[in-house]
């Protein structure tokens, strides 16, 4: 149908864009690019077509061209969505191996356009540059994207973010791949050293393997009832909670111990003949998102296999194992991959090898954690954990890195491995190369004060900006904001009610308010700042709150003075309203002046929070509409806050909140902290 439409009207941009999506779904990205190129020849100044082309070039791994495309967009359309385009440029720069430039662009653009894909790129980019101070907090955004999005902790247990642990129990949740778990298991002993009992929840089917991790008191297997815990933390969040810097990575190896019986079995089988036993694995899991970049074919390793004097022990598994059928008979080769039916067997076999040569997979991490000499082929751009350069890594003292010099070209690193292996067999001592610089100059922290963070809070995972609002600061410090006020609003709001939230911010109250009204209710939320509105929409999406509508038009106080693009509350023509929550920063007196008919007809409760300078105007207006007005003092700090955090500076007092009910149904008993405003 789209192709027919395009044939009838060759210049139809909508038909082109639709057909491009069809071709992408058919895995025909080249055809999709040809369609875009033809359309751009007809519409050289069409911004959307050019933006789609830039994104498609990235999908085709033509990242340098994608960089040029987005840079050209910024030059040609400086006033049309430039923050979004800048984020796309930053991502493309990172993918092109220009990580430092890409991170600079993202740090500048994301406060104005907080797009999730930008944050997902920024965290690893900063880590790759060695800026762990800012990189680990940004890395937390991984929980807002698949596949981890569906694996978020929803137990209600507070997250551990560095709180005192003496006498506490911490549940550590495994995540992502085997290599990630092995790499980050090194941090578990630190929890025990701080006085905690450490429970570990492993990846499915890996309970026995995880029981060998250091610092674990008990493994909680899949489906097992969860013991009482004081805190939880995801394994790869430990560096952020510990404040890990690049020059302080724990490097005590080995910290994995193979099964004694299995190790002896492999020792008897592979040792004692005087040969040098070199483990080899050339491919990872095909479903891994970076597999096409990190894996090689066995044929590409031919220079290594031709080095005389080595006995190659293939530990490769999976579909790539079929390539071993073509290994020439004159190669000293033993294949044991199919016999390694679990990680315990693989760990035991690796532990008796003289050397492991592999690509960037979990086996490399196991080898490094065992203290086995491990040589790893590293793609360009490298995974964040290997930094931007260097042949050594602080993560594993026994590991040596052989890096691509140009994207996709394995010839140089493979030949370097072959030369090093030949020297190793001949007993020539390698030239010792230093570990990469222990630290790099981090980004100026001031630049990060307006960047969004992501954390597990009392109401679930939220994306928020810590330093630009009281709500952001409270969420960052305590994992909750104005809980006493939310408890009051829950007591006066019926299930199925309609709430109007004006000045919703990033949703610290919108999310719990939506739960208060339930599936039969609705929350209408308005937030004037575009960047904050993006965070609000994402937080609602994160929690699947489809009964919240973000109002697109602006709200104003007077219908006569309002521009054509604005509405008053009365002009929303709401059939019923249970409550209206306003923030003092958006001129609540003016907004309520445009809600007079709604106040008389629906008699909602009214809540105004924020700076109290406008409260006198609001109070007078509400009293004229037959409301009883109350002053509520909401403590900034509660000892039982979600994070169980200590009181922060400036949080000794309370925020003043104006709350009002119709005179015909005032409070029977004043809630704690409330008093009549007389």
NORLIN-V122227 format. One record per backbone hydrogen bond with DSSP energy under -0.5 kcal/mol. CO is the residue of the C=O (numbers start at 1). NH is the residue of the N-H. If there is no record, write none. Layout:
# NORLIN-V122227
co: {CO/CO}
nh: {NH/NH}
This chain:
# NORLIN-V122227
co: {1/2/3/4/5/9/11/12/13/14/15/16/17/18/19/20/21/22/23/24/28/29/30/31/32/33/34/35/36/37/38/39/43/45/46/47/48/49/50/51/52/53/54/55/56/57/58/61/62/63/64/65/66/67/68/69/70/71/72/73/77/79/81/82/83/84/85/86/87/88/89/90/91/92/93/94/97/98/99/100/101/102/103/104/105/106/109/109/113/115/115/116/117/118/119/120/121/122/123/124/125/126/127/128/130/131/132/134/135/136/137/138/139/140/141/142/145/147/148/149/158/159/165/168/169/169/170/170/171/171/172/173/177/178/179/180/181/183/184/185/187/187/188/188/189/190/191/192/195/196/197/197/198/198/199/200/200/201/203/206/207/209/210/213/215/218/218/219/221/231/232/233/234/235/237/238/239/239/240/245/246/251/259/260/261/262/263/264/265/266/267/275/276/276/277/277/277/278/279/280/280/281/282/285/288/290/290/291/297/297/298/299/301/301/302/304/307/309/310/311/312/312/313/314/314/318/319/320/321/322/323/324/328/331/332/334/334/336/336/337/339/342/343/344/345/346/347/348/349/350/355/356/356/357/358/359/361/361/362/363/364/365/366/367/367/368/369/369/369/373/374/374/375/376/377/378/383/384/391/392/393/396/396/398/399/400/401/402/406/408/410/411/412/413/414/415/416/417/418/419/420/421/422/423/423/424/427/430/440/444/445/446/448/449/451/453/455/455/457/460/462/462/464/464/465/469/470/471/472/473/474/474/474/475/478/479/482/483/484/485/486/487/488/489/489/490/492/494/497/497/498/498/499/499/500/500/501/501/502/504/507/509/510/511/512/513/514/517/518/522/523/523/524/525/526/526/529/530/531/532/533/534/535/536/537/538/539/540/541/544/545/547/548/549/549/554/557/558/563/565/567/569/570/578/579/580/580/581/582/583/584/587/588/589/590/591/592/593/594/595/596/597/598/598/599/605/606/607/608/609/611/612/614/615/616/617/618/619/620/621/622/622/623/626/627/628/629/630/631/632/632/633/634/638/641/648/653/655/655/657/657/658/659/660/661/662/663/671/673/675/676}
nh: {5/6/7/8/9/12/13/16/17/18/19/20/21/22/23/24/25/26/28/27/32/33/34/35/36/37/38/39/40/41/42/43/46/47/50/51/52/53/54/55/56/57/58/59/60/62/61/63/66/67/68/69/70/71/72/73/74/75/76/77/80/81/85/86/87/88/89/90/91/92/93/94/95/96/98/97/99/102/103/104/105/106/107/108/109/110/112/113/115/118/119/120/121/122/123/124/125/126/127/128/129/131/130/388/132/135/136/138/139/140/140/141/142/143/144/145/149/150/151/152/232/161/168/197/230/231/172/199/173/233/201/235/181/182/183/184/185/186/187/188/190/191/191/192/193/194/196/195/167/198/170/199/217/218/172/202/220/174/206/210/211/212/213/216/217/200/220/221/224/171/160/173/237/238/241/242/243/244/243/248/249/253/263/264/265/266/267/268/269/270/271/277/278/311/279/354/355/313/357/315/316/359/296/288/291/293/294/295/300/301/301/302/304/305/306/307/310/276/312/278/314/334/280/336/337/321/322/323/324/325/326/327/331/333/312/314/336/339/340/340/341/346/347/348/349/350/351/352/352/353/279/358/375/281/377/361/364/365/366/367/368/369/370/371/372/371/254/255/256/356/376/400/358/402/360/404/386/387/401/436/396/393/399/374/393/376/403/378/409/410/414/415/416/417/418/419/420/421/422/423/424/425/426/427/428/427/429/432/442/447/448/449/451/467/466/464/457/462/460/457/455/464/453/466/468/473/474/475/476/477/478/479/480/479/643/458/486/487/488/489/490/491/492/492/493/493/494/497/499/522/578/579/501/524/502/581/503/526/583/507/511/513/514/515/516/517/518/496/521/499/525/549/501/551/503/504/533/534/535/536/537/538/539/540/541/542/543/545/544/546/548/523/550/525/551/567/559/562/566/554/556/572/573/605/500/582/607/502/609/586/587/591/592/593/594/594/595/596/570/599/600/601/602/603/603/580/660/582/658/584/614/615/618/619/620/621/622/623/624/625/625/627/626/663/629/661/677/659/675/634/657/635/655/641/644/651/636/634/657/632/659/608/630/606/628/665/666/674/633/631/678}
